[in-house]
Amino acid sequence: MKTGGHDDSHDDDGQDDDDGYSADNIHFEPIVQLPEAIDLKTGEEDEEEVFRQRAKLYRYDDNAWKERGVGDMKILKNPLTGLCTASAQLSFFPSVFVICNKQV
């Protein structure tokens, strides 16, 4: 029953209203069971990050520079081989573009 803009069908002590439902006892079983959390390997776990900067990535196509996107530019160094890798990962696109491999 509403009096003065207030709904009195649900008491403050958690009692159910007339239809037997309250916000405290609603439960839904999932339709799809999700797998346990997995460890995502990026291939950068053993690398040492030497440099990271937010940058724009361009490509040269049809005699003009075209913007590829914005993301993180990183230089990673493998401590065992000394090989440095420059890579860029765009913010909106999850794949990594490997720009060059150069041993320094």
N, C-alpha and C positions, 0 to 999 in steps of 0.2 A: 504494500500500500504506500502511495506517495503522499507525503504531507509537506507542504512548503518547499517543493523542489528536492526533497530528500527521499531516497528509496529505503523503506523500512522493512523490505522482505528479507534482508540479510542482517542479522544482529551483529554487533561489534564483537561478540564473544566467539565468532566462527561458526555459528549454527547455520544449517542449510536453510534455504528458502523453501517455498512450497513444492517445487519440482524435484528436490533431492540433490541438486548439484550445487557445488560451491567451487571457487577458484582453488581451494586447497586440495581437493581430491580428484582433479582431472589428470589422467595419465594416458599417453598414447604409446603403443608399441611401434618400433621402427619397422618400415616396410622392407628396407634393404639393410643388411648387416654390413657395416664398414670394416675393412681389415684393420689390424693393429697398425700403429704408426710405423713407417719404414724409414730407414736411414737413406737420405737422398745423397748420392755421391755426385759431386760436380766435376771432379778431376782436378780441383784446385786444393785439395786437402794437404798435399805434401809440398805445395808451392809457398814461397815467401813473397808477400806482397811488397813490392818496392815502391810503387807509385799508384795512386788512384785519383782520378779527377772526373768531374761531371763534364761531358763534352757533347758536341754535335758530330754525328758521323755522316760524311758525304761520300758519294760515289760519282765517278766520271763516266757519263753515258751520253752518247750522241753529241760530242764536242761541247758538253756543258756539265757543270757540277750540279748534282741534284741531292737534296738533303735526304738522308736515309732515316734519321731519327735522333733522339736525344737519349743518352744513357751514361753508364760509368765506363770510363777508359781505364784499364789496369795494365800494369807491367808486372808480371809474375816471374820469379826466379826459382829454378829448381836447385836446391842446395847440393845435390849429388853430382849433377852434370854441369851446372853453371849455365844452362840454357835459359834464356829469357824469352818470354812470350808476351806479346802485346795483344790484348783482347778488348773487345767492346761489347757490352751487353745492353741492348736497348730496353728502356723502361716498359714499353707496352708489348714487347715481343720477347718471350723467355729464352730464345736460343742465343748462343754466344757466337760472335763473329771473331775468328782468329785472324788478326791482321798480318802478323809476321812472326817468324821464329828466327831469332838471331842470338848466336852464342857470343857473349861479351866477356 
